Amino acid sequence: MRPIGVLCAIPQELAYLADNLADATTSEVAGMRFHAGHLDREPVVLAQAGMGKVNAAIAATLLIERFGCRVVLFSGIAGGLDPELSIGDVVIADHVVQHDAGYTLKDGFTVYQAGYLPFFSPNDALGHAAEEALLGRVRAALADLVLSPLSAGDPARPPRLHFGRVLTGDQFVGSEVLRERLFRELGGAAVEMEGAAMAQVCAAFDVPWLVIRALSDLAGHESHFDFAQFVDEVALSSAMIVRRLLPVL
């Protein structure tokens, strides 16, 4: 059976998955390390790509072309945009958009489909939607999921699972103003730096994809402090969901 590709950006996102990998072999390509083996008896290839859209695109291409992965998913952390969400919540993307792709004219910046421009190569789409059949299996597998409370979280408000739009851009969002704008104008539940670029590659190769993001911060002016405090715990939440989903992918 062809393997499942699991893409991570930083060591904390990869650690729990790599520590539980059986029959592991490691190879290095394009400065990235790939770990092939079995996770809960499912064939997988884990990749730590580094941060940003270009790194995600390189890793996703290699997972598909070199390692023959039949589905590619991202496991990691994100900043929350939706004011109803809290640190520790998990967002699974039903749609992804590159919020920093578009054009700037006299009226300001307009988000547009990555790789296109309305006056040169028009495209009516914005972002990429996850495969409905895959999302259906994911929803069923996680229907009774209970997320563990954070060590420094609110015991009266345990983490929750959400499905929604995830935004991607080559920037760490630590601004209340930008957070509010991204939520208001694009309806993003969370923001990160890799998912939509991975999805663009998967769409080009006609390979299903999935983005799983646990919120380490709320994309505001305190984000860098929250990230440092919660990154390990929330990255573990995302990785545990990956393991639960492997049999239905």
N, C-alpha and C positions, 0 to 999 in steps of 0.2 A: 504494500500500500504506500502511495506517495505521502510524504510527511506534511505536517502542519507547520507553517512558519510562524514563529513568535518573535516580534520585533520589540526591543526596548531601547531607551535612549541612554540611561545612566545606570551605574552599577547597582544602586538600590533596587531598581526595577527588575533587574535580571537575577539577583542573588538567590531568592527563594526558589525560583524555577531551576536554575543551574545546580543548586545544591541537591535537588531531588531527581536529577537526570540520571538514568541508568544507561549502561553500555555507551558511555559518552566518548566521542572523538571530537577533537578540536582542530579547526583549521583557520587560517588567517588570510583574508582576501581584501584588498583595497584598504588596508589598515584597520579592518574590522575583524572581530573574532566571532566565529560561528561554532556552536556546540550542537552536534548531531547526536541523537540517542533516543531513548524512550522515556516518556513521562506518563506514569500510570499505565504503562504498556502501550501507549500510543506513540507512533513515530513522530518526532518533532525535530525542528532545527531552531535553536535559539540564537538570536543575533543582538549584540549590543552595538548600535550604530553610532551613538553620539547624538548630540542635540541638533535640531534644525531640519528644514525641509530637504535640503540636498542630501544630507546623510541618510535620511529616511528613504529617499528615492533610490539611492545607491543600494542600500541594504535590501529593500523590497525587490528590486530587480534581480539581485543575486539570489535571494531566496527562491524566486520563481525560476530563473533561467539556469542557475548552476546547481541548485539543490532540488529542483523539481517540486516545490511546495504547491499543494492543491488549494490551499486557502492560507491567507496571511492575516495575522491579527497583531494589534499593538496592545501591550500591557504596560500601564504606567500611571503617571500622576498628571494632574491638570489643576488649573485655577478655576474657581467657580465664577460664573457670570450672573446666573439667575439668582435674584435675591432670596428665593425660597430655599435654595440649597445651602448646605453647611459643610464644613471641613469633615472629611470622612465619608461623605456620600459618594456613590459610584455612579458615573454616567456612562451608558453604553450608547454609542452614536448610531442613530438611524439615518443621519445625514451629516456630511462634513463640508466645510467651506474654507478656502484659503482667504482669510480676511485682509491680508496685505497684498493681494493680487488685484490689479485694476488699473485705473488711469486717473490722472489729476488734471483738471481743467480750471478755469477761473472760478468756478463755483465750489472747488475743493475736490476731495478724493471720492471716487466711486468704485466700489468693489465689483469685479467682473470675473467671469470664468477664467481661471489660470490658463495661460497659453493663448488667449484670444483677446481681441479688441473690437469694439463695435464698429469702428470706422475702417478696419483693415481685414479682420477675420471674425465676423459676428457669430455669436453663439447664444442661444436662448436659455441655456442651462446655467445654473449656479451651483457649483459643488458637485458632490456625488452622493447618491443614496445607497445605503446598504441593501443587499439582496433580501427581498421579503421572505423567501423561504428560509434563509439562514436566520433572520431575526425571529421568525416564528419558532424555530427550534430552540433558540437562545431563551426566548421568553418562557417557553415551557420548562426548560431545564432549570431556570432560576425562579420559578413561580413561588417556591417556598423558602427562598434564600433569606437567612437572617444574618446581617452583618454584625461583627463584633464591635462593641463600643470602644472608642479611643481611650487611652489611658488618661488623657487630660481633657476628654470631651464632656459633654453634658449628659449625665446618666438618664435624664428625663427625655432626651431626644437622641435615640440611637441612630447610627448611620442608615441611610436608605438608598435603594436602587432606583435609578431613573433611566429612561430612554429619551434621547433628544438630540438636538444639533450640537455638534462640537466644532469649534473654530480653530484654525491653524494659522500661525504666522511666525516669522523668524524674529520673535521678540518675547522677552519675559514681561508679562503685563503686571505692573505694580502701580497702577493708576486708577483711582476711583472714577475719574472722568472717562477714561478709555473703557473701563469695565462697563459703565452705564451705557455708553454709546454702542458698544458691541452687542449688548443685550437688547437695547431698544431697536437698533437698525437691522440687526441680522438674526435676532432671536436665538443667540447662542446660549446653551446651558453651561458650557465650559470652554476654556481656551487653553491651547497647548501649542507645541512647535513641530509636530511631525505627522499627525494622523491623516490630514487631507492630502498631503504629498504622497504618502503610502497608498492611499485610496486611488489617486490619479494613476499611479503605476499599475496597480491591480486592474483598474478599468481598462487600461491599454492592453493588458495581457488577458483580459476576460477571466480574471481570477477573483473569487469572492474574498471579501475583507471584513474585518471587524475591529472596532476601536473600543477599548475598555479603559476608562480613566477614573481613578479615585482622586478626590479633591484634597490636595495638600494645603491649599490656601484659597482665598477668595478674591484674588486678582486686584487687591487694593494696595494702599500705601504701606500696609504691614505685611505684605505677602512674603517678602524675603525672610522675615522672622518666622512666620507660620510654616513656610516651606522647610526650614531647617528643623523645626520642632516635630513636624508630623510626617516627613517624607518616608521614613522607614516603615511606619505603621500602615500608611495608606497604600504604599507600593505593595505591601504584603496582601492587602485586601484584593487588589487588582489581580495579583498572581494567583491567589486562591480561587478566584472566579474563573480564570483561565483553566485551571486544573478541573474544575467542575464541568466546564463546557467541552473539553476535549472529546468526550465520547459522541457528542452530537454534531461535531463539525465535519 
